[in-house]
């Protein structure tokens, strides 16, 4: 069975060593007059990238203001600060310089400037976006894929509630990608990014729609490529070829290409959101800690798909006699990969301590929104299943 689909990927990609030279040209094409340069911590400044961006805008005669300080798991308070700044300065274009957290913060600001109410209404389900400011990206961290996705994930400071929404309105106008800008990423961040990239495709690959052979082949090639490239750049961080593979894969993994004819599940992402919201952990590392337990929870009902993953992605030899063993070997193989790149395979390894029963209940309650929603598409995950998976992963 193949699911009908509508593929939409409007973001222009400028990729390569000289890609930063196009920033101003790309913005001018959108007739922008005043830009908000939005970024995270000090790395963009220390690397000299922000100066490159500033000089590009000045040479083009473009006015700009800046707002830094975006943190991982971007906060609503920073979004609100950006909305106020954009309105005060009459900003008409947002340029996100950074990774997924910066891009998602920029998207949320873009929504908020065009909305009269509280921007959190969108994540609370009280309203749906109807407009968004134009956004461009200078990508520095390949991981979230937000530069080509319709997704935007924000954490509300009060209560540490992390939620995502999807709308084509926030899709970025362009993204500038220079793999050289990823050379100085810490190895942990590189590994977490690769994990996140792979998970964006795995959350689509593990689908009840199993007949889209071409999409499967694209997904499997992407997963193998990122896995192999990650192992190389952990040892050789300035390997341009493999950095480039990872950077391009990050965009392809989350622009819905690997969802064509299938149906995304994203239960692991939703379960992980509660981990990163409550404990402030890196998103990719949280995904590595949760996925093996989710996989073991659902695999017996979907053995053929897990066998296909084990053989075509993880290189497990298929004996065609014991599918349950092959499926388990595939899960163990990705756990081995996580360990090789320094990622955890359970919550204890992630937090370096035992998670408490009360913490699990808090995550279950938030994830299920008080028992009112379920997760997943390949296999529906109800409140008790959420609790079981967290327990298996602890």
Order of alpha helices (4+ residues) and beta strands (2+ residues): beta-alpha-beta-alpha-alpha-beta-alpha-beta-alpha-alpha-beta-beta-beta-beta-alpha-alpha-alpha-alpha-alpha-alpha-alpha-alpha-alpha-alpha
